[in-house]
């Protein structure tokens, strides 16, 4: 009976996610034929709810069946996990509609590798939180040091190693290596390695810790050589960051993660005040880290703008990336790692050929409903556990 319920959880979550995403995409479909900035605006709330439902819907389902029939329902963790698998599978039609070039095998590969990397990181974080003693002693210090050590190892080579083992990063093709060598030579910035990234969107990133660059195959397909060179100049701007800046990047990331490691001792010593202090401190440092990141992005944009390529090439490349990925030219909140495209174009002296769009909304009716339902179910569950 329990196995049958689990199968229903998986299939039910997949069907519900598909239904929610189909409704959320109505605005996006209506915007077909409109300017890309309008289509990106229409897509944004659907994207938010698609991400949200992968997380909230399985919890809603697991809690609801536990409340409805505690004797009959499978363990809530098992039910949540099965529903989560269904929810992830249910996003396939959504991804296919937004990225029509994405083949089923590439989709599956992308889903598996990206979740594997994320889970590996959370597994360590949650593991340390669980193992942390309630009263701080040398074991607590050792666990925190272990977490910091692993994080540093992840930045300095660990991510590259895992990416290569998973087939996410492969040797760069000749065209890319030639472009990178040209721009790096012109800017006088050494590059340690160039990688081809297996990723369905137009995307490039730098690893300032190791001096490596990665470009997605989609970016190389979509952009002509001069625009790839302009994006490369931006990424080289990150590789030129000083040791102090690279150290601050790592410190800023650790500063909002590490407080959570002490969740158990803090709640043991100070109850809810301890948990609140950790949440507040973490949020504060996260916003600080994001502000620092935006500052570095502007710097890298300036490096790309003045790297010696033809004027306007970088702006064109940047706009093409946002258009291909359908990222709104202006986004809602301020706590982001990158400035808005509209401001980035103005900052490199290019007046966009479209008026400044208003930021899209992050909320949808069904997204709010999912969250409200979660709140109600959580209160009912707590009420049952602690009558
Ligand atoms: Zn950047």
Boltz pocket constraint, residues with backbone or C-beta under 6 A from the ligand:
constraints:
  - pocket:
      binder: B
      contacts: [[A, 234], [A, 235], [A, 238], [A, 296], [A, 297], [A, 300]]
      max_distance: 6.0
